[in-house]
Amino acid sequence: MYVIAGVTGNTGSVAAQTLLDAGENVRVIVRNPEKGQIWKDKGAAVAIADLFDEKAVREALIGAKGAYFLLPPELSSERFLSSRRELADQLVNIINESQLEHVVFLSSVGAQLDERTGPILTLAYLEKLLEKSPVKTTALRPGYFLDNWGSVLPAAINDGVLPSFLQPLDQKIDMVATQDIGKTAAQLLLEGPATGGQTHRVVELKGQSQYSAHDIAQSLSKALNKDITPIAVPQNTWKDTFMQFGISNEVAGLFADMYENINNATIVYEEINVRHGDTPLDQFIQNLTK
């Protein structure tokens, strides 16, 4: 049996569904019983647990051979870094004392870096814990989420512009759909842990290709049948802009750091164990705009 956290989000839901489609036994972790009913209907077992509830998470792992975990974002928190590190400590302690054969954790491109990566700092901390774990673990490091463009989709639809924090607007970077992240997480669980005595490994996930803000705008133009113009959001307004989305002051500052260092090519892949998603950009954008 595989235990999957985060099934109310994009990657966990796809990972769980992929495993169910493969005929595997799956137990999903949800905080609300109502959110678990859809998974019961699909044939999964359901564990009711908040990831901060140590006892409930331990019970959810009983009888499982593998699990998928992530550090769920709480973007309104003013103690984002410390709370995510506390959760990382707790989850790794739980898996260290479990009977799990293999655990896949969602990480990120740039998790090998120790500064100026914004919220990715919490994943760098997590990976250091995993490196010391006696349980066989895999850190899945995807690139920039294509799904992030959904936050500025209303501006494209209503005003014909695509605000971009990724700059310059013609700079191409690796972007990956979260559905490909979930599928890859499931594949890694099915494949099992690294062999040859290695207890921890990193798998980097890129998209089908690299894209720029211009590429995203062009694909949106086709999907919406109207001209969409990408515009660069001035860096001195980033933090205030993020906070207008309900993001806390701390997290807004972290996001500003992250985008600055994506743009200056500090946050990059190590080019180890690289895999690629298979979702085409135009197909993704078509689905995003439905």
Buried (B, 14 or more C-beta within 10 A) or exposed (E): BBBBBBBBBBBBBBBBBBBBEEEBBBBBBBBEEEBBEBBEEEEBBBBBBEBEBBEBBBEBBEEBBBBBBBBBBBBEBEEBBEBBBEBBEBBBBBBBEBEBBBBBBBBBBBBBBEEBBBBBBBBBBBBEBBEEBEBBBBBBBBBBBBBEBEEBBEBBEEEBBBBBBBBEBEBEBBBBBBBBBBBBBBBBBEEEBBEEEEBBBBBBBBBBEBBBBBBBBBBBBEBBEEEBEBBBBEEEEBBEBBBEEEBBEBBBBBBBBBBBBBBEEBBBBBEEBEBBBEBBBEBBBBEBBE
